[in-house]
């Protein structure tokens, strides 16, 4: 089993973990049917359309 020869410093450890805390901003696109903002490649929650087809019936 591999065992480290030297202890990893706090700075080295924390700088390696720093990328985990970065957040990616959510990109929104306008629905081609109702022009409401929605996530790309998802069904629109306002009108139920995906592309040019209605896939979910919205009340």
Helices and strands as residue ranges (DSSP letters): H 10-17, G 18-21, E 28-30, E 37-39, E 49-50, E 53-54
